[in-house]
Amino acid sequence: MTDKRLIMLDTETTGIKPEEGHRVIEIGAVVLSNRQLTDEIYHQYINPEFAVEQEALQVHGISNEFLQDKPKFHEVMVDFMTFIEGAVLVMHNAPFDVKFLNNELRLCGYGQQLEQVSEVVDSLVIAKQKHPGARNNLDALCKRYGISNAHRTLHGALLDAQILAQVYLAMTGGQMGLNLNQDGDQNDTGLQFDLSQLPALKTIEASQQELQAHQSWVSKNLPQDPFKTS
């Protein structure tokens, strides 16, 4: 996975059932490089040509009026698919997003499904494996890992992708890597420790009294060196 682009991705939709006509209205994605969040993003609002349900509106606050002048999915499909092609896509509860995006691709007559173009990783599965029996939605994971999400009053695809990036890094070892081979061979590109960020080591010297006590203990408890000459 380390040699592929790593993309955190999220969607917002008009409802929860694409089989009943519900559509994608927002796509947000952010790119990680060397386990660092970059400024490379994809963000697009989409006119779904389908009414946003009231329950969904209460979740993300994206209204039909706001979406009226936005492009339709078939108008942004090429740019979106180019952005994600060959990447590893990390999504929280991936089956939901994949189902909706595959429905959009099908409606456009696209010949492949999302998982045929990019590798898909479900971060919810990772969370459940690490914290079985616990709540593992993004809010709960933010609380568990000390990630601030106070600005998340409503769901948003780009905002949630950015939060997911922080959660994913925390769950999988943080923004670190291991590269201890000074000859240039990487031992593990997935875990790097930046030693320059560690605090300086403190030197604590023994007092004269402690040195004398130590010497007294050595004289009484350790055998004399048989090879020592007087």
C-alpha positions as a printed NumPy array, in Angstrom:
array([[  0.   ,   0.   ,   0.   ],
       [  2.902,   2.347,   0.654],
       [  3.78 ,   2.769,  -3.059],
       [  0.278,   3.997,  -3.947],
       [ -1.398,   7.331,  -3.356],
       [ -3.405,   7.172,  -0.145],
       [ -6.693,   9.069,  -0.341],
       [ -9.224,   9.651,   2.412],
       [-12.668,   9.936,   0.794],
       [-16.207,  10.719,   1.911],
       [-19.545,  11.467,   0.27 ],
       [-22.813,  13.134,   1.199],
       [-26.065,  11.991,  -0.384],
       [-29.744,  12.834,  -0.75 ],
       [-30.711,   9.8  ,   1.348],
       [-29.536,   6.32 ,   2.181],
       [-30.906,   4.125,  -0.627],
       [-29.553,   4.544,  -4.166],
       [-31.92 ,   1.79 ,  -5.287],
       [-34.754,   4.225,  -4.522],
       [-33.197,   6.978,  -6.595],
       [-30.998,   8.702,  -4.013],
       [-27.854,  10.325,  -5.377],
       [-24.442,  11.691,  -4.389],
       [-24.423,  15.453,  -3.726],
       [-20.894,  16.02 ,  -2.4  ],
       [-17.528,  14.285,  -2.738],
       [-14.553,  15.23 ,  -0.575],
       [-11.103,  13.664,  -0.66 ],
       [ -7.673,  14.461,   0.77 ],
       [ -4.303,  12.909,  -0.06 ],
       [ -1.754,  11.581,   2.419],
       [  1.896,  11.409,   1.449],
       [  4.495,   9.718,   3.667],
       [  1.829,   9.629,   6.377],
       [  1.42 ,  13.387,   6.262],
       [ -1.742,  15.27 ,   5.28 ],
       [ -1.085,  17.243,   2.094],
       [ -2.92 ,  20.189,   0.541],
       [ -3.909,  18.039,  -2.453],
       [ -7.689,  17.666,  -2.324],
       [-10.729,  16.882,  -4.448],
       [-13.954,  18.624,  -3.502],
       [-17.124,  18.833,  -5.549],
       [-20.792,  19.581,  -4.927],
       [-23.108,  17.829,  -7.38 ],
       [-26.64 ,  18.51 ,  -8.612],
       [-28.354,  15.173,  -7.952],
       [-31.507,  15.88 ,  -9.95 ],
       [-33.269,  14.301,  -7.003],
       [-34.76 ,  15.878,  -3.886],
       [-32.714,  15.88 ,  -0.689],
       [-34.633,  14.1  ,   2.074],
       [-35.355,  16.077,   5.225],
       [-33.487,  13.538,   7.374],
       [-30.384,  13.885,   5.194],
       [-30.674,  17.681,   5.21 ],
       [-30.539,  17.646,   9.01 ],
       [-27.272,  15.676,   8.824],
       [-25.332,  17.698,   6.253],
       [-27.352,  20.895,   5.741],
       [-26.991,  20.818,   1.942],
       [-30.252,  22.033,   0.418],
       [-31.84 ,  21.508,  -2.981],
       [-31.608,  25.247,  -3.612],
       [-27.857,  25.253,  -2.976],
       [-27.341,  22.359,  -5.414],
       [-29.402,  23.729,  -8.305],
       [-26.501,  25.391, -10.142],
       [-23.908,  22.703,  -9.382],
       [-22.62 ,  20.345, -12.107],
       [-24.171,  16.92 , -12.577],
       [-22.141,  13.809, -11.853],
       [-21.507,  12.959, -15.496],
       [-19.932,  16.406, -15.91 ],
       [-17.35 ,  15.797, -13.157],
       [-16.882,  12.05 , -13.538],
       [-13.705,  12.178, -15.629],
       [-11.939,  14.576, -13.253],
       [-12.985,  12.519, -10.24 ],
       [-11.954,   9.173, -11.707],
       [ -8.621,  10.621, -12.842],
       [ -7.993,  11.89 ,  -9.303],
       [ -8.567,   8.497,  -7.662],
       [ -7.277,   6.132, -10.339],
       [ -4.769,   3.644,  -8.968],
       [ -4.961,   5.043,  -5.439],
       [ -5.861,   3.389,  -2.157],
       [ -9.195,   4.853,  -1.049],
       [ -9.876,   4.872,   2.693],
       [-13.525,   5.385,   3.624],
       [-15.341,   5.058,   6.925],
       [-18.118,   2.521,   6.382],
       [-16.865,   2.082,   2.837],
       [-19.768,  -0.073,   1.539],
       [-22.115,   2.927,   1.859],
       [-19.937,   5.293,  -0.203],
       [-18.925,   2.602,  -2.699],
       [-22.564,   1.645,  -3.294],
       [-23.5  ,   5.244,  -4.072],
       [-20.473,   5.973,  -6.248],
       [-20.929,   2.76 ,  -8.21 ],
       [-24.552,   3.73 ,  -8.782],
       [-23.407,   7.086, -10.185],
       [-20.897,   5.355, -12.462],
       [-23.587,   2.965, -13.668],
       [-25.977,   5.829, -14.453],
       [-23.21 ,   7.444, -16.512],
       [-22.612,   4.241, -18.449],
       [-19.109,   3.879, -17.024],
       [-17.804,   0.38 , -17.704],
       [-16.079,  -0.279, -14.368],
       [-16.897,  -0.168, -10.684],
       [-14.95 ,   1.895,  -8.181],
       [-13.097,  -1.067,  -6.692],
       [-11.848,  -2.036, -10.164],
       [-10.142,   1.339, -10.502],
       [ -8.846,   1.828,  -6.962],
       [ -8.16 ,  -0.319,  -3.912],
       [-10.759,   0.259,  -1.18 ],
       [-10.002,   0.152,   2.56 ],
       [-12.75 ,   0.417,   5.169],
       [-11.445,   2.319,   8.189],
       [-14.531,   1.248,  10.155],
       [-13.368,  -2.375,   9.881],
       [ -9.94 ,  -1.327,  11.189],
       [-11.577,   0.516,  14.089],
       [-13.763,  -2.47 ,  15.006],
       [-10.731,  -4.754,  15.015],
       [ -8.822,  -2.397,  17.304],
       [-11.773,  -1.539,  19.562],
       [-14.241,  -4.449,  19.518],
       [-17.549,  -3.735,  21.177],
       [-16.93 ,   0.023,  21.341],
       [-18.565,   2.812,  19.368],
       [-16.452,   3.428,  16.291],
       [-18.079,   6.274,  14.397],
       [-15.877,   9.28 ,  13.597],
       [-17.069,  11.287,  16.6  ],
       [-16.303,   8.418,  18.996],
       [-12.886,   7.836,  17.417],
       [-12.033,  11.531,  17.628],
       [-12.807,  11.43 ,  21.337],
       [-10.799,   8.235,  21.826],
       [ -7.714,   9.597,  20.066],
       [ -7.948,  13.166,  21.333],
       [ -8.709,  14.686,  17.919],
       [-10.663,  17.932,  18.006],
       [-13.854,  17.914,  15.929],
       [-15.559,  20.878,  17.603],
       [-15.936,  22.523,  14.183],
       [-18.009,  19.575,  12.92 ],
       [-21.51 ,  20.857,  13.66 ],
       [-22.787,  19.282,  10.433],
       [-21.425,  16.493,   8.275],
       [-19.513,  17.525,   5.162],
       [-17.619,  15.313,   2.734],
       [-14.386,  17.32 ,   2.694],
       [-14.453,  18.039,   6.416],
       [-15.127,  14.393,   7.231],
       [-12.32 ,  13.274,   4.885],
       [ -9.92 ,  15.593,   6.716],
       [-11.041,  14.268,  10.097],
       [-10.795,  10.7  ,   8.804],
       [ -7.184,  11.357,   7.797],
       [ -6.299,  12.246,  11.391],
       [ -8.221,   9.265,  12.764],
       [ -6.64 ,   6.871,  10.269],
       [ -3.137,   8.056,  11.125],
       [ -3.865,   7.687,  14.845],
       [ -5.269,   4.168,  14.408],
       [ -2.386,   2.996,  12.233],
       [  0.544,   4.403,  14.177],
       [  0.555,   8.171,  13.795],
       [  2.591,  10.418,  11.518],
       [  5.745,   8.359,  11.9  ],
       [  7.961,   5.941,   9.96 ],
       [ 10.91 ,   3.662,  10.552],
       [ 14.007,   4.122,   8.443],
       [ 17.046,   3.191,  10.488],
       [ 19.298,   1.989,   7.661],
       [ 21.737,   4.795,   6.988],
       [ 22.862,   3.092,   3.745],
       [ 19.583,   4.094,   2.136],
       [ 17.656,   0.832,   2.428],
       [ 14.261,   1.379,   3.99 ],
       [ 13.299,  -1.231,   6.546],
       [  9.66 ,  -0.195,   6.846],
       [  8.217,   2.773,   5.007],
       [  5.009,   2.559,   6.977],
       [  6.477,   3.486,  10.344],
       [  9.029,   6.264,  10.622],
       [ 10.301,   7.866,  13.789],
       [ 11.719,  11.374,  13.426],
       [ 14.417,  11.363,  16.087],
       [ 14.973,  15.1  ,  15.661],
       [ 11.566,  15.699,  17.218],
       [ 12.424,  13.908,  20.442],
       [ 13.308,  16.074,  23.464],
       [ 16.976,  16.409,  24.336],
       [ 18.265,  13.817,  26.767],
       [ 19.054,  15.11 ,  30.238],
       [ 22.407,  14.241,  31.854],
       [ 22.109,  13.624,  35.578],
       [ 25.439,  13.199,  37.349],
       [ 25.882,  11.233,  40.579],
       [ 26.717,  13.212,  43.698],
       [ 30.01 ,  12.688,  45.546],
       [ 28.148,  10.847,  48.307],
       [ 26.54 ,   8.492,  45.766],
       [ 29.918,   7.81 ,  44.13 ],
       [ 31.472,   6.928,  47.487],
       [ 28.562,   4.644,  48.384],
       [ 28.869,   2.893,  45.009],
       [ 32.622,   2.366,  45.421],
       [ 32.085,   0.967,  48.921],
       [ 29.495,  -1.523,  47.6  ],
       [ 31.832,  -2.621,  44.768],
       [ 34.713,  -3.21 ,  47.195],
       [ 32.586,  -5.379,  49.47 ],
       [ 30.589,  -7.379,  46.917],
       [ 32.659,  -7.875,  43.779],
       [ 35.655, -10.268,  43.644],
       [ 39.05 ,  -8.74 ,  43.139],
       [ 40.493,  -8.931,  39.641],
       [ 42.858, -11.976,  39.687],
       [ 44.925, -10.437,  36.886],
       [ 45.434,  -7.123,  38.685],
       [ 48.989,  -6.523,  39.856],
       [ 49.938,  -4.344,  42.742]])
